[in-house]
Amino acid sequence: MKNKIRVLRAERRWTQADLAASLGVSRNSINAIENGKYDPSLPLAFRIARVFELSIEEIFEEEGV
Amino acid sequence: MPSSTYSQISVFVAVCIGVAFFFVFEVSFVADIIFSALCILWAGWVFFSIFRDQDELKWASVRYALATASSVGVPLSLAFVMLMVTMPALQNVVSSVAAMSGSGLPLSAVGFGLGVTFAMIVMSAVFVISQSFWWVSRR
């Protein structure tokens, strides 16, 4: 699954640590999600969407669709 | 791999060595009780630390490692124990260790204890290797 977290985070000038702290996860988790190495659970995806004030579909995109 | 996992594995290996020690050497009843109590306390600490630590990525790695340890580690452990029981070379090692044992326990009990301990070590090794592989593959 592709996502725009790195771009959205850069637009807001947040570090991975900032985003990790606001989501209550580790910086490793943010790094793995940004690099497409790990797909977050639905509750975490909702939290990410809430932090960026966007919908899940605006952040995550299914690959090959 | 997260540091807390390292500490848990370290304690686990220490417990395995401790159990083997109890089967091979003569240990007082009080030491036996203290060791058992420490094992129970450790199990409680691990249980509560699971609920305290909610990081999703770490949980995914633990789930993967547990699945591998149970699906691959258990059959491997069984194979290892069966080899220990049937292969003459390994059988001699277990027999000689059991014969040297000063624990006062019957030889069969010592052999059983060593078998269980080695099986736990094999499963722990599979857990550590699979979790390390999972973390490396996600870097």
N, CA and C atoms of all chains as a GROMACS GRO file, in nm:
protein
  612
    1MET      N    1   0.085  -0.119   0.000
    1MET     CA    2   0.000   0.000   0.000
    1MET      C    3   0.089   0.126   0.000
    2LYS      N    4   0.059   0.218  -0.092
    2LYS     CA    5   0.136   0.343  -0.097
    2LYS      C    6   0.073   0.445  -0.004
    3ASN      N    7   0.154   0.540   0.042
    3ASN     CA    8   0.098   0.645   0.126
    3ASN      C    9   0.174   0.776   0.108
    4LYS      N   10   0.111   0.885   0.151
    4LYS     CA   11   0.170   1.018   0.132
    4LYS      C   12   0.219   1.077   0.264
    5ILE      N   13   0.245   0.992   0.359
    5ILE     CA   14   0.279   1.042   0.494
    5ILE      C   15   0.407   1.126   0.491
    6ARG      N   16   0.508   1.081   0.417
    6ARG     CA   17   0.634   1.156   0.415
    6ARG      C   18   0.612   1.298   0.362
    7VAL      N   19   0.532   1.308   0.255
    7VAL     CA   20   0.506   1.440   0.194
    7VAL      C   21   0.424   1.527   0.290
    8LEU      N   22   0.319   1.469   0.346
    8LEU     CA   23   0.233   1.544   0.438
    8LEU      C   24   0.311   1.591   0.561
    9ARG      N   25   0.397   1.504   0.608
    9ARG     CA   26   0.479   1.538   0.725
    9ARG      C   27   0.576   1.651   0.692
   10ALA      N   28   0.636   1.643   0.573
   10ALA     CA   29   0.731   1.747   0.532
   10ALA      C   30   0.660   1.882   0.516
   11GLU      N   31   0.539   1.878   0.464
   11GLU     CA   32   0.461   2.003   0.448
   11GLU      C   33   0.436   2.072   0.582
   12ARG      N   34   0.420   1.991   0.683
   12ARG     CA   35   0.393   2.047   0.817
   12ARG      C   36   0.521   2.067   0.898
   13ARG      N   37   0.634   2.033   0.838
   13ARG     CA   38   0.766   2.045   0.902
   13ARG      C   39   0.773   1.963   1.031
   14TRP      N   40   0.712   1.847   1.027
   14TRP     CA   41   0.719   1.757   1.143
   14TRP      C   42   0.831   1.656   1.119
   15THR      N   43   0.897   1.619   1.225
   15THR     CA   44   0.994   1.510   1.215
   15THR      C   45   0.919   1.378   1.236
   16GLN      N   46   0.987   1.268   1.206
   16GLN     CA   47   0.925   1.137   1.231
   16GLN      C   48   0.896   1.120   1.379
   17ALA      N   49   0.986   1.175   1.462
   17ALA     CA   50   0.968   1.165   1.608
   17ALA      C   51   0.844   1.243   1.652
   18ASP      N   52   0.822   1.363   1.592
   18ASP     CA   53   0.704   1.444   1.625
   18ASP      C   54   0.576   1.365   1.596
   19LEU      N   55   0.572   1.310   1.474
   19LEU     CA   56   0.452   1.235   1.432
   19LEU      C   57   0.434   1.111   1.519
   20ALA      N   58   0.545   1.044   1.548
   20ALA     CA   59   0.538   0.924   1.631
   20ALA      C   60   0.481   0.958   1.769
   21ALA      N   61   0.527   1.072   1.825
   21ALA     CA   62   0.480   1.112   1.959
   21ALA      C   63   0.331   1.144   1.956
   22SER      N   64   0.285   1.212   1.850
   22SER     CA   65   0.143   1.248   1.846
   22SER      C   66   0.054   1.126   1.820
   23LEU      N   67   0.112   1.021   1.761
   23LEU     CA   68   0.034   0.899   1.734
   23LEU      C   69   0.050   0.794   1.844
   24GLY      N   70   0.151   0.814   1.929
   24GLY     CA   71   0.175   0.718   2.038
   24GLY      C   72   0.238   0.589   1.988
   25VAL      N   73   0.321   0.599   1.884
   25VAL     CA   74   0.393   0.481   1.835
   25VAL      C   75   0.543   0.515   1.831
   26SER      N   76   0.625   0.418   1.795
   26SER     CA   77   0.770   0.443   1.789
   26SER      C   78   0.807   0.509   1.656
   27ARG      N   79   0.924   0.574   1.656
   27ARG     CA   80   0.972   0.635   1.532
   27ARG      C   81   0.999   0.528   1.426
   28ASN      N   82   1.040   0.410   1.472
   28ASN     CA   83   1.061   0.298   1.379
   28ASN      C   84   0.933   0.265   1.303
   29SER      N   85   0.819   0.273   1.374
   29SER     CA   86   0.691   0.243   1.310
   29SER      C   87   0.664   0.342   1.197
   30ILE      N   88   0.685   0.472   1.225
   30ILE     CA   89   0.662   0.576   1.124
   30ILE      C   90   0.753   0.554   1.004
   31ASN      N   91   0.879   0.524   1.032
   31ASN     CA   92   0.976   0.501   0.924
   31ASN      C   93   0.933   0.383   0.837
   32ALA      N   94   0.892   0.274   0.901
   32ALA     CA   95   0.851   0.155   0.825
   32ALA      C   96   0.725   0.182   0.742
   33ILE      N   97   0.632   0.259   0.798
   33ILE     CA   98   0.508   0.291   0.724
   33ILE      C   99   0.541   0.381   0.604
   34GLU      N  100   0.623   0.484   0.628
   34GLU     CA  101   0.659   0.577   0.520
   34GLU      C  102   0.727   0.506   0.404
   35ASN      N  103   0.812   0.410   0.437
   35ASN     CA  104   0.886   0.338   0.333
   35ASN      C  105   0.807   0.222   0.272
   36GLY      N  106   0.684   0.208   0.313
   36GLY     CA  107   0.600   0.102   0.258
   36GLY      C  108   0.639  -0.038   0.304
   37LYS      N  109   0.717  -0.045   0.413
   37LYS     CA  110   0.760  -0.176   0.464
   37LYS      C  111   0.657  -0.236   0.558
   38TYR      N  112   0.565  -0.152   0.605
   38TYR     CA  113   0.465  -0.200   0.700
   38TYR      C  114   0.334  -0.125   0.676
   39ASP      N  115   0.225  -0.200   0.666
   39ASP     CA  116   0.092  -0.138   0.652
   39ASP      C  117   0.030  -0.125   0.790
   40PRO      N  118  -0.010  -0.004   0.829
   40PRO     CA  119  -0.064   0.014   0.964
   40PRO      C  120  -0.201  -0.053   0.978
   41SER      N  121  -0.238  -0.079   1.102
   41SER     CA  122  -0.371  -0.134   1.129
   41SER      C  123  -0.476  -0.026   1.100
   42LEU      N  124  -0.600  -0.066   1.094
   42LEU     CA  125  -0.707   0.031   1.066
   42LEU      C  126  -0.717   0.138   1.175
   43PRO      N  127  -0.711   0.100   1.305
   43PRO     CA  128  -0.715   0.206   1.408
   43PRO      C  129  -0.600   0.306   1.394
   44LEU      N  130  -0.480   0.257   1.363
   44LEU     CA  131  -0.366   0.349   1.347
   44LEU      C  132  -0.384   0.435   1.222
   45ALA      N  133  -0.438   0.375   1.116
   45ALA     CA  134  -0.463   0.453   0.993
   45ALA      C  135  -0.563   0.566   1.022
   46PHE      N  136  -0.664   0.538   1.103
   46PHE     CA  137  -0.761   0.642   1.140
   46PHE      C  138  -0.692   0.753   1.222
   47ARG      N  139  -0.603   0.711   1.313
   47ARG     CA  140  -0.532   0.811   1.395
   47ARG      C  141  -0.443   0.899   1.307
   48ILE      N  142  -0.378   0.836   1.209
   48ILE     CA  143  -0.292   0.912   1.117
   48ILE      C  144  -0.378   1.013   1.040
   49ALA      N  145  -0.491   0.966   0.991
   49ALA     CA  146  -0.581   1.055   0.915
   49ALA      C  147  -0.627   1.172   1.002
   50ARG      N  148  -0.657   1.143   1.127
   50ARG     CA  149  -0.705   1.248   1.219
   50ARG      C  150  -0.594   1.352   1.244
   51VAL      N  151  -0.472   1.304   1.262
   51VAL     CA  152  -0.359   1.395   1.288
   51VAL      C  153  -0.338   1.490   1.170
   52PHE      N  154  -0.351   1.437   1.048
   52PHE     CA  155  -0.332   1.520   0.929
   52PHE      C  156  -0.461   1.593   0.886
   53GLU      N  157  -0.570   1.565   0.955
   53GLU     CA  158  -0.701   1.624   0.923
   53GLU      C  159  -0.742   1.593   0.779
   54LEU      N  160  -0.721   1.469   0.742
   54LEU     CA  161  -0.758   1.422   0.608
   54LEU      C  162  -0.834   1.290   0.623
   55SER      N  163  -0.887   1.242   0.510
   55SER     CA  164  -0.949   1.109   0.517
   55SER      C  165  -0.843   1.003   0.488
   56ILE      N  166  -0.873   0.879   0.524
   56ILE     CA  167  -0.778   0.770   0.502
   56ILE      C  168  -0.744   0.758   0.352
   57GLU      N  169  -0.847   0.772   0.267
   57GLU     CA  170  -0.826   0.758   0.122
   57GLU      C  171  -0.732   0.865   0.068
   58GLU      N  172  -0.728   0.980   0.134
   58GLU     CA  173  -0.640   1.087   0.086
   58GLU      C  174  -0.493   1.060   0.123
   59ILE      N  175  -0.473   0.972   0.217
   59ILE     CA  176  -0.335   0.943   0.262
   59ILE      C  177  -0.286   0.809   0.206
   60PHE      N  178  -0.372   0.709   0.212
   60PHE     CA  179  -0.332   0.575   0.167
   60PHE      C  180  -0.395   0.543   0.033
   61GLU      N  181  -0.316   0.471  -0.046
   61GLU     CA  182  -0.363   0.434  -0.179
   61GLU      C  183  -0.324   0.289  -0.205
   62GLU      N  184  -0.424   0.212  -0.250
   62GLU     CA  185  -0.397   0.071  -0.277
   62GLU      C  186  -0.309   0.059  -0.401
   63GLU      N  187  -0.207  -0.024  -0.392
   63GLU     CA  188  -0.116  -0.039  -0.506
   63GLU      C  189  -0.180  -0.123  -0.616
   64GLY      N  190  -0.152  -0.087  -0.740
   64GLY     CA  191  -0.202  -0.164  -0.855
   64GLY      C  192  -0.348  -0.140  -0.885
   65VAL      N  193  -0.404  -0.031  -0.832
   65VAL     CA  194  -0.546   0.001  -0.860
   65VAL      C  195  -0.552   0.124  -0.948
   66MET      N  196   1.573  -0.539   1.642
   66MET     CA  197   1.490  -0.598   1.746
   66MET      C  198   1.486  -0.504   1.867
   67PRO      N  199   1.369  -0.482   1.926
   67PRO     CA  200   1.363  -0.388   2.039
   67PRO      C  201   1.442  -0.438   2.161
   68SER      N  202   1.492  -0.342   2.241
   68SER     CA  203   1.577  -0.378   2.354
   68SER      C  204   1.502  -0.462   2.457
   69SER      N  205   1.371  -0.435   2.475
   69SER     CA  206   1.296  -0.511   2.575
   69SER      C  207   1.291  -0.658   2.536
   70THR      N  208   1.289  -0.686   2.404
   70THR     CA  209   1.289  -0.825   2.360
   70THR      C  210   1.422  -0.889   2.394
   71TYR      N  211   1.530  -0.812   2.375
   71TYR     CA  212   1.663  -0.863   2.411
   71TYR      C  213   1.666  -0.901   2.559
   72SER      N  214   1.611  -0.812   2.645
   72SER     CA  215   1.616  -0.839   2.788
   72SER      C  216   1.532  -0.962   2.822
   73GLN      N  217   1.416  -0.976   2.754
   73GLN     CA  218   1.332  -1.093   2.781
   73GLN      C  219   1.401  -1.221   2.740
   74ILE      N  220   1.466  -1.217   2.622
   74ILE     CA  221   1.537  -1.336   2.575
   74ILE      C  222   1.654  -1.368   2.668
   75SER      N  223   1.724  -1.262   2.715
   75SER     CA  224   1.838  -1.284   2.806
   75SER      C  225   1.791  -1.354   2.933
   76VAL      N  226   1.679  -1.305   2.988
   76VAL     CA  227   1.625  -1.367   3.109
   76VAL      C  228   1.585  -1.512   3.080
   77PHE      N  229   1.525  -1.533   2.963
   77PHE     CA  230   1.480  -1.667   2.926
   77PHE      C  231   1.598  -1.764   2.919
   78VAL      N  232   1.707  -1.719   2.856
   78VAL     CA  233   1.827  -1.804   2.845
   78VAL      C  234   1.882  -1.833   2.985
   79ALA      N  235   1.882  -1.730   3.071
   79ALA     CA  236   1.929  -1.748   3.208
   79ALA      C  237   1.842  -1.851   3.281
   80VAL      N  238   1.711  -1.846   3.256
   80VAL     CA  239   1.620  -1.943   3.320
   80VAL      C  240   1.651  -2.084   3.272
   81CYS      N  241   1.674  -2.097   3.140
   81CYS     CA  242   1.707  -2.229   3.084
   81CYS      C  243   1.834  -2.285   3.149
   82ILE      N  244   1.936  -2.200   3.160
   82ILE     CA  245   2.061  -2.243   3.222
   82ILE      C  246   2.036  -2.280   3.369
   83GLY      N  247   1.954  -2.198   3.434
   83GLY     CA  248   1.921  -2.224   3.575
   83GLY      C  249   1.851  -2.357   3.593
   84VAL      N  250   1.756  -2.387   3.503
   84VAL     CA  251   1.683  -2.514   3.512
   84VAL      C  252   1.780  -2.631   3.492
   85ALA      N  253   1.867  -2.618   3.391
   85ALA     CA  254   1.966  -2.724   3.366
   85ALA      C  255   2.055  -2.743   3.490
   86PHE      N  256   2.094  -2.631   3.551
   86PHE     CA  257   2.178  -2.635   3.672
   86PHE      C  258   2.108  -2.714   3.783
   87PHE      N  259   1.977  -2.690   3.799
   87PHE     CA  260   1.900  -2.756   3.904
   87PHE      C  261   1.893  -2.907   3.883
   88PHE      N  262   1.893  -2.947   3.753
   88PHE     CA  263   1.884  -3.089   3.724
   88PHE      C  264   2.018  -3.160   3.741
   89VAL      N  265   2.126  -3.085   3.724
   89VAL     CA  266   2.258  -3.148   3.722
   89VAL      C  267   2.327  -3.142   3.859
   90PHE      N  268   2.308  -3.033   3.931
   90PHE     CA  269   2.377  -3.016   4.059
   90PHE      C  270   2.279  -3.024   4.176
   91GLU      N  271   2.336  -3.053   4.290
   91GLU     CA  272   2.252  -3.060   4.409
   91GLU      C  273   2.222  -2.919   4.458
   92VAL      N  274   2.096  -2.888   4.467
   92VAL     CA  275   2.054  -2.752   4.507
   92VAL      C  276   1.956  -2.765   4.622
   93SER      N  277   1.966  -2.674   4.717
   93SER     CA  278   1.878  -2.684   4.834
   93SER      C  279   1.732  -2.656   4.796
   94PHE      N  280   1.644  -2.702   4.881
   94PHE     CA  281   1.501  -2.684   4.858
   94PHE      C  282   1.465  -2.536   4.856
   95VAL      N  283   1.530  -2.459   4.945
   95VAL     CA  284   1.502  -2.314   4.953
   95VAL      C  285   1.540  -2.245   4.822
   96ALA      N  286   1.657  -2.283   4.767
   96ALA     CA  287   1.702  -2.224   4.640
   96ALA      C  288   1.604  -2.260   4.528
   97ASP      N  289   1.555  -2.384   4.533
   97ASP     CA  290   1.456  -2.430   4.435
   97ASP      C  291   1.331  -2.342   4.440
   98ILE      N  292   1.282  -2.316   4.562
   98ILE     CA  293   1.162  -2.234   4.580
   98ILE      C  294   1.188  -2.091   4.532
   99ILE      N  295   1.305  -2.035   4.568
   99ILE     CA  296   1.338  -1.897   4.528
   99ILE      C  297   1.344  -1.887   4.376
  100PHE      N  298   1.409  -1.985   4.314
  100PHE     CA  299   1.420  -1.985   4.167
  100PHE      C  300   1.281  -1.991   4.103
  101SER      N  301   1.196  -2.079   4.155
  101SER     CA  302   1.060  -2.092   4.101
  101SER      C  303   0.982  -1.961   4.118
  102ALA      N  304   0.999  -1.898   4.233
  102ALA     CA  305   0.930  -1.770   4.258
  102ALA      C  306   0.978  -1.663   4.161
  103LEU      N  307   1.110  -1.660   4.136
  103LEU     CA  308   1.165  -1.562   4.040
  103LEU      C  309   1.109  -1.586   3.900
  104CYS      N  310   1.095  -1.714   3.863
  104CYS     CA  311   1.038  -1.746   3.732
  104CYS      C  312   0.895  -1.695   3.720
  105ILE      N  313   0.818  -1.713   3.827
  105ILE     CA  314   0.678  -1.669   3.825
  105ILE      C  315   0.672  -1.516   3.819
  106LEU      N  316   0.759  -1.449   3.896
  106LEU     CA  317   0.763  -1.302   3.893
  106LEU      C  318   0.800  -1.252   3.754
  107TRP      N  319   0.896  -1.319   3.692
  107TRP     CA  320   0.938  -1.280   3.558
  107TRP      C  321   0.822  -1.297   3.459
  108ALA      N  322   0.750  -1.410   3.471
  108ALA     CA  323   0.636  -1.434   3.383
  108ALA      C  324   0.532  -1.323   3.399
  109GLY      N  325   0.510  -1.281   3.525
  109GLY     CA  326   0.415  -1.173   3.551
  109GLY      C  327   0.462  -1.042   3.491
  110TRP      N  328   0.592  -1.013   3.503
  110TRP     CA  329   0.646  -0.889   3.448
  110TRP      C  330   0.631  -0.887   3.296
  111VAL      N  331   0.661  -1.001   3.230
  111VAL     CA  332   0.648  -1.008   3.084
  111VAL      C  333   0.502  -0.988   3.045
  112PHE      N  334   0.411  -1.053   3.120
  112PHE     CA  335   0.268  -1.045   3.089
  112PHE      C  336   0.221  -0.900   3.094
  113PHE      N  337   0.258  -0.827   3.201
  113PHE     CA  338   0.211  -0.689   3.214
  113PHE      C  339   0.283  -0.596   3.117
  114SER      N  340   0.411  -0.626   3.086
  114SER     CA  341   0.483  -0.541   2.992
  114SER      C  342   0.423  -0.551   2.853
  115ILE      N  343   0.358  -0.664   2.823
  115ILE     CA  344   0.292  -0.681   2.692
  115ILE      C  345   0.180  -0.578   2.679
  116PHE      N  346   0.104  -0.556   2.787
  116PHE     CA  347  -0.007  -0.461   2.782
  116PHE      C  348   0.040  -0.316   2.790
  117ARG      N  349   0.156  -0.296   2.852
  117ARG     CA  350   0.210  -0.160   2.868
  117ARG      C  351   0.266  -0.109   2.735
  118ASP      N  352   0.330  -0.200   2.661
  118ASP     CA  353   0.397  -0.162   2.538
  118ASP      C  354   0.302  -0.187   2.420
  119GLN      N  355   0.250  -0.080   2.364
  119GLN     CA  356   0.148  -0.094   2.261
  119GLN      C  357   0.199  -0.061   2.121
  120ASP      N  358   0.332  -0.048   2.105
  120ASP     CA  359   0.381  -0.008   1.974
  120ASP      C  360   0.346  -0.114   1.869
  121GLU      N  361   0.282  -0.067   1.762
  121GLU     CA  362   0.226  -0.159   1.664
  121GLU      C  363   0.332  -0.240   1.588
  122LEU      N  364   0.439  -0.172   1.549
  122LEU     CA  365   0.544  -0.240   1.472
  122LEU      C  366   0.609  -0.351   1.555
  123LYS      N  367   0.634  -0.320   1.682
  123LYS     CA  368   0.696  -0.420   1.769
  123LYS      C  369   0.602  -0.540   1.785
  124TRP      N  370   0.473  -0.509   1.799
  124TRP     CA  371   0.375  -0.616   1.814
  124TRP      C  372   0.372  -0.705   1.692
  125ALA      N  373   0.383  -0.642   1.574
  125ALA     CA  374   0.381  -0.720   1.450
  125ALA      C  375   0.501  -0.816   1.447
  126SER      N  376   0.617  -0.766   1.494
  126SER     CA  377   0.737  -0.851   1.494
  126SER      C  378   0.722  -0.965   1.594
  127VAL      N  379   0.662  -0.935   1.709
  127VAL     CA  380   0.643  -1.040   1.812
  127VAL      C  381   0.545  -1.146   1.760
  128ARG      N  382   0.438  -1.100   1.696
  128ARG     CA  383   0.339  -1.195   1.642
  128ARG      C  384   0.404  -1.287   1.538
  129TYR      N  385   0.486  -1.225   1.451
  129TYR     CA  386   0.554  -1.304   1.348
  129TYR      C  387   0.648  -1.406   1.413
  130ALA      N  388   0.725  -1.359   1.512
  130ALA     CA  389   0.822  -1.448   1.577
  130ALA      C  390   0.751  -1.560   1.654
  131LEU      N  391   0.639  -1.526   1.720
  131LEU     CA  392   0.564  -1.628   1.793
  131LEU      C  393   0.506  -1.732   1.698
  132ALA      N  394   0.453  -1.683   1.584
  132ALA     CA  395   0.397  -1.776   1.485
  132ALA      C  396   0.506  -1.869   1.433
  133THR      N  397   0.625  -1.812   1.408
  133THR     CA  398   0.735  -1.894   1.357
  133THR      C  399   0.784  -1.990   1.464
  134ALA      N  400   0.797  -1.939   1.587
  134ALA     CA  401   0.847  -2.023   1.696
  134ALA      C  402   0.753  -2.139   1.722
  135SER      N  403   0.621  -2.115   1.707
  135SER     CA  404   0.527  -2.223   1.734
  135SER      C  405   0.516  -2.319   1.615
  136SER      N  406   0.516  -2.265   1.494
  136SER     CA  407   0.496  -2.352   1.378
  136SER      C  408   0.625  -2.420   1.333
  137VAL      N  409   0.739  -2.354   1.350
  137VAL     CA  410   0.867  -2.412   1.308
  137VAL      C  411   0.946  -2.461   1.429
  138GLY      N  412   0.946  -2.381   1.536
  138GLY     CA  413   1.027  -2.414   1.653
  138GLY      C  414   0.982  -2.540   1.725
  139VAL      N  415   0.851  -2.560   1.735
  139VAL     CA  416   0.802  -2.679   1.807
  139VAL      C  417   0.841  -2.808   1.735
  140PRO      N  418   0.814  -2.821   1.602
  140PRO     CA  419   0.858  -2.944   1.535
  140PRO      C  420   1.010  -2.962   1.540
  141LEU      N  421   1.084  -2.850   1.528
  141LEU     CA  422   1.230  -2.859   1.536
  141LEU      C  423   1.274  -2.908   1.673
  142SER      N  424   1.209  -2.857   1.778
  142SER     CA  425   1.241  -2.899   1.914
  142SER      C  426   1.213  -3.047   1.933
  143LEU      N  427   1.097  -3.090   1.879
  143LEU     CA  428   1.061  -3.233   1.890
  143LEU      C  429   1.165  -3.319   1.820
  144ALA      N  430   1.206  -3.274   1.699
  144ALA     CA  431   1.307  -3.349   1.624
  144ALA      C  432   1.437  -3.355   1.704
  145PHE      N  433   1.473  -3.241   1.765
  145PHE     CA  434   1.596  -3.234   1.842
  145PHE      C  435   1.592  -3.330   1.962
  146VAL      N  436   1.480  -3.330   2.031
  146VAL     CA  437   1.466  -3.419   2.147
  146VAL      C  438   1.468  -3.565   2.103
  147MET      N  439   1.400  -3.596   1.990
  147MET     CA  440   1.398  -3.732   1.939
  147MET      C  441   1.541  -3.777   1.902
  148LEU      N  442   1.618  -3.685   1.843
  148LEU     CA  443   1.757  -3.717   1.808
  148LEU      C  444   1.839  -3.744   1.934
  149MET      N  445   1.813  -3.661   2.037
  149MET     CA  446   1.884  -3.679   2.164
  149MET      C  447   1.855  -3.817   2.224
  150VAL      N  448   1.730  -3.861   2.206
  150VAL     CA  449   1.688  -3.988   2.266
  150VAL      C  450   1.740  -4.107   2.186
  151THR      N  451   1.741  -4.094   2.052
  151THR     CA  452   1.770  -4.211   1.968
  151THR      C  453   1.914  -4.218   1.917
  152MET      N  454   1.977  -4.103   1.888
  152MET     CA  455   2.112  -4.111   1.829
  152MET      C  456   2.214  -4.148   1.936
  153PRO      N  457   2.295  -4.252   1.911
  153PRO     CA  458   2.389  -4.299   2.014
  153PRO      C  459   2.484  -4.190   2.064
  154ALA      N  460   2.538  -4.110   1.971
  154ALA     CA  461   2.635  -4.006   2.011
  154ALA      C  462   2.572  -3.907   2.109
  155LEU      N  463   2.452  -3.858   2.072
  155LEU     CA  464   2.384  -3.761   2.159
  155LEU      C  465   2.334  -3.826   2.288
  156GLN      N  466   2.292  -3.953   2.272
  156GLN     CA  467   2.241  -4.028   2.388
  156GLN      C  468   2.352  -4.040   2.494
  157ASN      N  469   2.474  -4.065   2.444
  157ASN     CA  470   2.587  -4.079   2.537
  157ASN      C  471   2.614  -3.949   2.612
  158VAL      N  472   2.599  -3.836   2.540
  158VAL     CA  473   2.622  -3.706   2.604
  158VAL      C  474   2.522  -3.687   2.718
  159VAL      N  475   2.394  -3.713   2.687
  159VAL     CA  476   2.289  -3.695   2.789
  159VAL      C  477   2.312  -3.792   2.905
  160SER      N  478   2.345  -3.918   2.870
  160SER     CA  479   2.367  -4.019   2.974
  160SER      C  480   2.483  -3.981   3.065
  161SER      N  481   2.593  -3.932   3.002
  161SER     CA  482   2.711  -3.899   3.083
  161SER      C  483   2.683  -3.779   3.173
  162VAL      N  484   2.609  -3.680   3.118
  162VAL     CA  485   2.573  -3.563   3.201
  162VAL      C  486   2.483  -3.608   3.316
  163ALA      N  487   2.387  -3.695   3.282
  163ALA     CA  488   2.294  -3.744   3.385
  163ALA      C  489   2.369  -3.825   3.492
  164ALA      N  490   2.469  -3.904   3.446
  164ALA     CA  491   2.545  -3.986   3.540
  164ALA      C  492   2.630  -3.900   3.634
  165MET      N  493   2.679  -3.787   3.580
  165MET     CA  494   2.762  -3.696   3.661
  165MET      C  495   2.677  -3.612   3.757
  166SER      N  496   2.547  -3.613   3.731
  166SER     CA  497   2.458  -3.526   3.808
  166SER      C  498   2.466  -3.555   3.957
  167GLY      N  499   2.480  -3.448   4.033
  167GLY     CA  500   2.483  -3.463   4.178
  167GLY      C  501   2.354  -3.415   4.241
  168SER      N  502   2.249  -3.403   4.158
  168SER     CA  503   2.123  -3.347   4.209
  168SER      C  504   2.046  -3.445   4.296
  169GLY      N  505   2.081  -3.575   4.286
  169GLY     CA  506   2.008  -3.675   4.364
  169GLY      C  507   1.880  -3.720   4.296
  170LEU      N  508   1.850  -3.662   4.180
  170LEU     CA  509   1.729  -3.700   4.106
  170LEU      C  510   1.757  -3.827   4.026
  171PRO      N  511   1.652  -3.906   3.993
  171PRO     CA  512   1.672  -4.024   3.909
  171PRO      C  513   1.727  -3.983   3.772
  172LEU      N  514   1.803  -4.073   3.707
  172LEU     CA  515   1.862  -4.041   3.576
  172LEU      C  516   1.756  -4.000   3.475
  173SER      N  517   1.641  -4.068   3.481
  173SER     CA  518   1.534  -4.037   3.384
  173SER      C  519   1.486  -3.893   3.403
  174ALA      N  520   1.479  -3.848   3.530
  174ALA     CA  521   1.433  -3.711   3.558
  174ALA      C  522   1.534  -3.609   3.506
  175VAL      N  523   1.663  -3.640   3.524
  175VAL     CA  524   1.767  -3.550   3.475
  175VAL      C  525   1.761  -3.542   3.322
  176GLY      N  526   1.748  -3.659   3.259
  176GLY     CA  527   1.740  -3.663   3.112
  176GLY      C  528   1.619  -3.586   3.062
  177PHE      N  529   1.506  -3.606   3.129
  177PHE     CA  530   1.384  -3.535   3.091
  177PHE      C  531   1.402  -3.383   3.105
  178GLY      N  532   1.461  -3.344   3.217
  178GLY     CA  533   1.483  -3.200   3.241
  178GLY      C  534   1.574  -3.138   3.137
  179LEU      N  535   1.681  -3.209   3.102
  179LEU     CA  536   1.773  -3.157   3.000
  179LEU      C  537   1.703  -3.150   2.864
  180GLY      N  538   1.622  -3.251   2.834
  180GLY     CA  539   1.549  -3.252   2.706
  180GLY      C  540   1.456  -3.133   2.694
  181VAL      N  541   1.380  -3.108   2.800
  181VAL     CA  542   1.288  -2.995   2.801
  181VAL      C  543   1.365  -2.863   2.787
  182THR      N  544   1.476  -2.853   2.860
  182THR     CA  545   1.556  -2.730   2.855
  182THR      C  546   1.609  -2.706   2.714
  183PHE      N  547   1.664  -2.811   2.650
  183PHE     CA  548   1.716  -2.794   2.515
  183PHE      C  549   1.605  -2.759   2.417
  184ALA      N  550   1.487  -2.820   2.436
  184ALA     CA  551   1.374  -2.788   2.348
  184ALA      C  552   1.337  -2.640   2.360
  185MET      N  553   1.338  -2.588   2.484
  185MET     CA  554   1.308  -2.446   2.507
  185MET      C  555   1.413  -2.358   2.440
  186ILE      N  556   1.538  -2.401   2.446
  186ILE     CA  557   1.646  -2.322   2.385
  186ILE      C  558   1.628  -2.318   2.232
  187VAL      N  559   1.592  -2.432   2.173
  187VAL     CA  560   1.571  -2.437   2.027
  187VAL      C  561   1.457  -2.342   1.989
  188MET      N  562   1.346  -2.346   2.064
  188MET     CA  563   1.232  -2.258   2.032
  188MET      C  564   1.270  -2.112   2.049
  189SER      N  565   1.348  -2.081   2.154
  189SER     CA  566   1.393  -1.943   2.175
  189SER      C  567   1.482  -1.897   2.060
  190ALA      N  568   1.568  -1.988   2.014
  190ALA     CA  569   1.658  -1.952   1.903
  190ALA      C  570   1.577  -1.922   1.778
  191VAL      N  571   1.475  -2.003   1.751
  191VAL     CA  572   1.390  -1.980   1.634
  191VAL      C  573   1.318  -1.845   1.649
  192PHE      N  574   1.271  -1.815   1.770
  192PHE     CA  575   1.203  -1.688   1.797
  192PHE      C  576   1.296  -1.570   1.767
  193VAL      N  577   1.418  -1.576   1.821
  193VAL     CA  578   1.514  -1.465   1.805
  193VAL      C  579   1.553  -1.449   1.658
  194ILE      N  580   1.581  -1.561   1.591
  194ILE     CA  581   1.625  -1.554   1.450
  194ILE      C  582   1.512  -1.498   1.363
  195SER      N  583   1.389  -1.548   1.385
  195SER     CA  584   1.278  -1.501   1.300
  195SER      C  585   1.246  -1.355   1.327
  196GLN      N  586   1.254  -1.312   1.454
  196GLN     CA  587   1.226  -1.171   1.483
  196GLN      C  588   1.335  -1.080   1.426
  197SER      N  589   1.460  -1.124   1.434
  197SER     CA  590   1.571  -1.047   1.376
  197SER      C  591   1.552  -1.035   1.225
  198PHE      N  592   1.513  -1.147   1.161
  198PHE     CA  593   1.489  -1.147   1.017
  198PHE      C  594   1.378  -1.048   0.983
  199TRP      N  595   1.272  -1.048   1.063
  199TRP     CA  596   1.157  -0.958   1.038
  199TRP      C  597   1.203  -0.812   1.044
  200TRP      N  598   1.282  -0.777   1.146
  200TRP     CA  599   1.327  -0.638   1.160
  200TRP      C  600   1.420  -0.597   1.046
  201VAL      N  601   1.510  -0.689   1.009
  201VAL     CA  602   1.604  -0.658   0.899
  201VAL      C  603   1.527  -0.638   0.769
  202SER      N  604   1.425  -0.720   0.746
  202SER     CA  605   1.349  -0.710   0.620
  202SER      C  606   1.266  -0.582   0.613
  203ARG      N  607   1.248  -0.513   0.724
  203ARG     CA  608   1.168  -0.390   0.723
  203ARG      C  609   1.252  -0.264   0.739
  204ARG      N  610   1.380  -0.278   0.723
  204ARG     CA  611   1.467  -0.160   0.730
  204ARG      C  612   1.478  -0.094   0.592
   0.00000   0.00000   0.00000
